[in-house]
Amino acid sequence: ANRDSFIGLVGSEMCIRDSGMGVFNLSISDSGIEDAAKVCIKFDGVQLKHADDGAPIIIDFDEPQVVNLLANQGASAQPITSEQVPAGSYEWIRLMVDASRGNNAGADDADQTDPACLADDGSYLLTETGMHYSLFIPSGDQTGLKLIKNITIPVNASGNYTAEWDLGKSFIAPPGLAPDAIMKPVVKLVANNEVGTLVGQVANGLVEAESCDAEFAPKVYVFEDGIAPNPIDYPPEDPETPFEPDPNDPVATGLVDLQEQDDGSMQYRYSIGFLLAGLYDPAFTCDGETFVLPLDDQPEALIDVGETSTVNFEIDESGG
């Protein structure tokens, strides 16, 4: 389509000239994963299914968009498209992900310190030890990644959405598949005007406890209000085995790591973005199986739209 006949640029803002149109903005974010230096996902386009139309709208990117998910954690996100579409309600979007088996993606990427991804390769994962894995979605090279959500694109305005990946539950690398790894993405699509952010500090004694699993990166799990903390139900290693996540799984996870503060001190902190407004029960874990709750003065997290809420994890007087 000839977008120039409909869209003008005023500074950095998109000016819509057709009263029956709106703008679909989509960004990509993630919730973090341990032991990885880069997780590079290549997007070739997006499809949107209008509620009143039979055929989806196809947005093919002129240049593939490659996103390093590890560079877009917490409340950070990378835009991948800003496209004019007919205003109205949409039933789903499909992310056209370049993720096929045996493509040797990322084999030439040896710089773990550079967050940039190789633009000409498919999707891949680079570990902190320098290992490469080509990422593939079973049947994804034909069907892409479909996200079902009621999407609204307003007339003469923008509908802003973020696809939030839960990397901790999205990848499996059985020994027999190397150098490939299965990507069974756990992704939620959220409207940016419906979400907030949760941040906080975790006491050193909790992160560095002797009971912690040395191979498990400490995390904060966020559960729906009233759900007792429990381990994540991970996908099976067999790529052909159907998998439905446990509804009691956390809705989001966030890595806990050392961060330098303005006064020069170092604190263990976490940040979890794109949580739908509401009440949640966060819990800290350093082994994925046992959990520490916030102290009684802040047992729950109330997320407000556009706001940042704070929940800290401390050690009480009894050492709990």
C-alpha positions as CSV (number, residue, x, y, z in Angstrom):
1,A,0.0,0.0,0.0
2,N,1.1,3.6,-0.6
3,R,1.4,4.8,2.9
4,D,2.7,8.2,1.8
5,S,-0.8,9.2,0.6
6,F,-2.1,8.7,4.1
7,I,0.6,9.5,6.6
8,G,2.8,12.5,7.2
9,L,5.5,13.1,9.8
10,V,5.4,16.0,12.2
11,G,8.6,15.8,14.2
12,S,8.6,12.2,15.6
13,E,4.8,11.9,15.6
14,M,2.8,10.2,13.0
15,C,-0.1,12.3,11.6
16,I,-3.0,10.3,10.2
17,R,-5.0,11.9,7.4
18,D,-7.6,9.2,6.8
19,S,-10.5,9.3,9.3
20,G,-11.1,5.5,8.9
21,M,-7.5,4.6,9.9
22,G,-5.4,4.3,13.0
23,V,-1.8,3.3,13.7
24,F,-0.8,-0.1,15.1
25,N,2.4,0.2,17.2
26,L,4.1,-3.0,18.4
27,S,7.1,-3.4,20.6
28,I,9.0,-6.5,22.0
29,S,10.1,-7.0,25.6
30,D,11.1,-9.9,27.8
31,S,11.4,-11.0,31.4
32,G,14.9,-12.4,31.4
33,I,16.7,-15.7,31.4
34,E,19.9,-16.9,33.1
35,D,23.1,-18.2,31.4
36,A,22.4,-16.4,28.1
37,A,24.4,-13.5,26.6
38,K,22.0,-12.9,23.8
39,V,18.6,-14.1,22.7
40,C,18.1,-12.8,19.1
41,I,14.7,-13.1,17.5
42,K,14.2,-12.3,13.9
43,F,10.8,-10.9,12.8
44,D,9.9,-10.8,9.1
45,G,6.5,-9.2,9.5
46,V,3.1,-9.2,11.4
47,Q,-0.4,-10.3,10.5
48,L,-3.5,-8.9,12.1
49,K,-7.0,-10.5,12.0
50,H,-9.8,-7.9,11.9
51,A,-12.9,-8.9,13.8
52,D,-15.1,-8.2,10.9
53,D,-12.9,-9.4,8.0
54,G,-12.0,-12.8,6.7
55,A,-8.5,-12.3,5.6
56,P,-5.7,-11.0,7.9
57,I,-3.9,-7.8,7.2
58,I,-0.3,-8.6,6.2
59,I,2.5,-6.3,7.2
60,D,5.8,-7.4,5.6
61,F,8.8,-5.6,6.9
62,D,11.0,-4.0,4.3
63,E,14.0,-5.0,6.4
64,P,13.7,-7.8,9.0
65,Q,13.6,-6.6,12.6
66,V,16.1,-8.5,14.9
67,V,15.6,-8.0,18.6
68,N,18.0,-9.0,21.4
69,L,15.4,-9.8,24.1
70,L,18.1,-9.6,26.8
71,A,18.6,-5.9,25.9
72,N,14.8,-5.3,26.5
73,Q,14.1,-6.5,30.0
74,G,11.9,-5.1,32.7
75,A,10.0,-2.0,31.5
76,S,12.2,-1.7,28.4
77,A,10.9,-2.6,24.9
78,Q,12.1,-2.4,21.3
79,P,9.6,-1.2,18.6
80,I,9.4,-3.4,15.6
81,T,6.5,-1.8,13.6
82,S,4.4,1.3,13.4
83,E,1.9,0.8,10.6
84,Q,-1.3,2.4,9.5
85,V,-4.3,-0.1,9.5
86,P,-8.1,0.2,9.4
87,A,-9.4,1.3,12.8
88,G,-11.5,-1.1,14.7
89,S,-11.3,-4.3,16.7
90,Y,-8.9,-7.2,16.0
91,E,-9.0,-10.8,17.2
92,W,-5.3,-11.7,17.0
93,I,-1.9,-10.9,15.7
94,R,0.7,-13.3,14.2
95,L,4.4,-12.6,14.6
96,M,6.2,-13.9,11.6
97,V,9.3,-15.3,13.2
98,D,12.3,-16.6,11.3
99,A,13.0,-19.6,13.5
100,S,13.7,-22.8,11.6
101,R,15.8,-25.9,12.5
102,G,19.3,-26.4,11.0
103,N,19.9,-22.8,9.8
104,N,23.2,-22.4,11.8
105,A,22.0,-19.0,13.0
106,G,24.4,-17.0,15.1
107,A,27.4,-19.1,14.4
108,D,29.4,-16.0,13.5
109,D,28.4,-14.0,16.5
110,A,31.2,-14.3,19.0
111,D,30.9,-11.0,20.8
112,Q,29.0,-11.5,24.1
113,T,29.6,-7.9,25.2
114,D,27.9,-6.3,22.1
115,P,24.1,-6.4,22.5
116,A,23.7,-6.2,18.7
117,C,22.4,-9.3,16.8
118,L,23.5,-10.5,13.4
119,A,20.8,-9.1,11.0
120,D,21.3,-11.7,8.3
121,D,20.8,-14.8,10.4
122,G,17.6,-16.4,11.8
123,S,16.8,-16.5,15.5
124,Y,19.5,-17.8,17.8
125,L,20.8,-17.9,21.4
126,L,24.3,-17.2,22.5
127,T,25.2,-18.5,26.0
128,E,27.6,-16.8,28.4
129,T,30.1,-19.7,27.7
130,G,30.1,-19.0,24.0
131,M,27.8,-21.8,22.8
132,H,25.4,-21.1,19.9
133,Y,21.9,-22.5,19.4
134,S,19.7,-22.0,16.4
135,L,16.2,-21.4,17.7
136,F,13.3,-23.1,16.0
137,I,9.6,-23.1,16.6
138,P,8.0,-26.5,15.7
139,S,5.9,-25.6,12.6
140,G,6.6,-21.9,13.3
141,D,8.4,-21.4,10.0
142,Q,5.0,-21.9,8.3
143,T,2.5,-20.6,10.9
144,G,4.5,-18.0,12.8
145,L,3.6,-17.1,16.4
146,K,-0.1,-16.4,17.0
147,L,-1.2,-14.2,19.9
148,I,-4.9,-14.0,20.7
149,K,-6.1,-10.8,22.3
150,N,-8.8,-8.3,21.7
151,I,-7.0,-5.4,20.1
152,T,-8.4,-2.0,19.5
153,I,-7.0,0.5,17.0
154,P,-8.7,3.8,17.5
155,V,-9.7,6.2,14.7
156,N,-7.1,8.9,14.1
157,A,-5.0,7.7,16.9
158,S,-2.5,4.9,17.9
159,G,-3.0,1.5,19.5
160,N,0.2,0.7,21.4
161,Y,1.0,-2.9,22.3
162,T,3.9,-4.9,23.6
163,A,4.6,-8.6,23.2
164,E,6.2,-9.6,26.5
165,W,8.2,-12.9,26.3
166,D,8.8,-15.1,29.3
167,L,12.1,-16.5,28.3
168,G,12.4,-18.6,31.4
169,K,9.6,-20.8,30.1
170,S,10.3,-20.5,26.4
171,F,13.4,-22.5,25.5
172,I,14.5,-26.1,25.8
173,A,17.8,-27.5,24.6
174,P,17.8,-31.3,24.8
175,P,21.3,-32.8,24.2
176,G,20.3,-34.6,21.0
177,L,19.1,-31.4,19.3
178,A,22.4,-29.5,19.5
179,P,23.2,-27.1,17.9
180,D,19.5,-26.4,17.7
181,A,17.2,-25.5,20.6
182,I,13.4,-25.6,20.8
183,M,11.6,-22.3,21.2
184,K,8.0,-22.8,22.6
185,P,7.4,-19.1,23.2
186,V,5.3,-18.1,26.2
187,V,4.3,-14.6,25.2
188,K,1.6,-12.3,26.4
189,L,0.3,-9.3,24.3
190,V,-0.6,-6.3,26.4
191,A,-1.9,-2.8,25.7
192,N,0.5,-0.2,26.9
193,N,-2.3,1.9,28.4
194,E,-3.3,-1.0,30.7
195,V,0.0,-1.9,32.4
196,G,2.4,-0.9,35.2
197,T,5.8,-1.9,36.5
198,L,6.9,-3.8,39.7
199,V,10.4,-3.2,41.1
200,G,12.2,-3.8,44.4
201,Q,15.2,-4.8,46.4
202,V,16.1,-8.3,47.7
203,A,18.2,-8.6,50.8
204,N,21.8,-9.9,50.3
205,G,21.2,-12.7,52.8
206,L,18.3,-14.1,50.7
207,V,20.3,-14.1,47.4
208,E,23.5,-15.5,49.0
209,A,22.0,-18.1,51.3
210,E,23.7,-21.4,51.5
211,S,20.4,-23.1,50.6
212,C,20.3,-21.5,47.2
213,D,20.9,-23.5,44.1
214,A,24.2,-22.3,42.5
215,E,22.9,-23.2,39.0
216,F,19.7,-21.3,39.4
217,A,19.6,-17.5,38.9
218,P,17.6,-15.9,41.7
219,K,14.2,-14.5,40.5
220,V,11.0,-12.9,41.6
221,Y,7.9,-14.8,40.5
222,V,4.7,-12.8,40.2
223,F,1.5,-14.8,40.8
224,E,-2.2,-13.8,40.4
225,D,-3.7,-12.7,43.7
226,G,-4.5,-15.6,45.9
227,I,-2.3,-18.2,44.0
228,A,0.1,-19.9,46.3
229,P,3.7,-19.7,45.1
230,N,4.7,-22.9,43.2
231,P,7.4,-24.1,40.7
232,I,7.0,-23.4,37.0
233,D,5.5,-26.1,34.8
234,Y,8.1,-26.2,32.0
235,P,7.4,-27.5,28.5
236,P,8.3,-31.1,27.7
237,E,11.6,-31.7,25.7
238,D,9.8,-33.4,22.9
239,P,8.9,-30.7,20.4
240,E,5.9,-32.6,19.1
241,T,4.3,-33.0,22.6
242,P,1.4,-30.6,23.2
243,F,1.9,-28.3,26.1
244,E,-0.6,-26.2,28.0
245,P,1.0,-24.1,30.8
246,D,-0.4,-24.5,34.3
247,P,-2.9,-21.7,35.1
248,N,-1.3,-21.5,38.5
249,D,2.1,-20.6,37.0
250,P,3.5,-17.1,37.6
251,V,2.2,-14.5,35.2
252,A,5.7,-13.0,35.0
253,T,9.2,-13.5,36.3
254,G,12.1,-11.1,36.8
255,L,15.8,-11.8,37.3
256,V,17.5,-10.5,40.5
257,D,20.9,-9.1,40.0
258,L,23.4,-6.7,41.5
259,Q,22.9,-3.1,40.4
260,E,24.9,0.0,41.2
261,Q,22.9,2.7,42.9
262,D,23.4,6.5,42.7
263,D,25.4,6.5,46.0
264,G,27.8,3.9,44.6
265,S,26.4,1.0,46.7
266,M,25.4,-2.3,45.2
267,Q,22.0,-3.8,45.7
268,Y,20.2,-6.9,44.5
269,R,17.2,-5.6,42.6
270,Y,14.6,-6.7,40.1
271,S,12.3,-5.1,37.6
272,I,9.2,-6.6,36.0
273,G,7.4,-4.5,33.4
274,F,4.1,-4.8,31.4
275,L,2.0,-6.2,34.3
276,L,-1.7,-5.6,33.8
277,A,-3.2,-3.4,36.4
278,G,-4.4,-5.3,39.4
279,L,-3.3,-7.1,42.6
280,Y,-0.5,-9.7,42.6
281,D,1.4,-12.0,45.0
282,P,5.1,-11.7,44.3
283,A,7.6,-14.3,45.8
284,F,11.4,-14.6,45.7
285,T,13.1,-17.8,44.9
286,C,16.7,-18.8,44.6
287,D,16.1,-22.5,43.6
288,G,12.8,-22.4,41.7
289,E,11.1,-24.5,44.3
290,T,11.1,-22.8,47.7
291,F,9.8,-19.2,48.1
292,V,10.2,-16.2,50.3
293,L,7.3,-13.8,50.6
294,P,7.5,-10.1,51.4
295,L,7.1,-9.1,55.0
296,D,3.6,-8.5,56.5
297,D,3.7,-4.8,55.9
298,Q,3.6,-5.3,52.1
299,P,2.4,-8.8,51.3
300,E,0.9,-7.9,48.0
301,A,1.7,-5.8,44.9
302,L,-0.9,-3.3,43.6
303,I,-0.1,-2.4,40.0
304,D,-1.6,0.8,38.7
305,V,-1.6,1.9,35.0
306,G,1.5,3.8,34.1
307,E,2.9,3.6,37.6
308,T,5.9,1.9,39.2
309,S,5.1,-0.1,42.4
310,T,7.8,-1.3,44.8
311,V,7.9,-4.5,46.8
312,N,11.1,-5.4,48.7
313,F,12.1,-8.8,50.1
314,E,13.8,-8.6,53.5
315,I,15.0,-10.8,56.3
316,D,12.8,-10.6,59.4
317,E,14.2,-10.6,62.9
318,S,13.9,-14.4,63.3
319,G,16.1,-14.9,60.2
320,G,13.2,-16.0,58.0
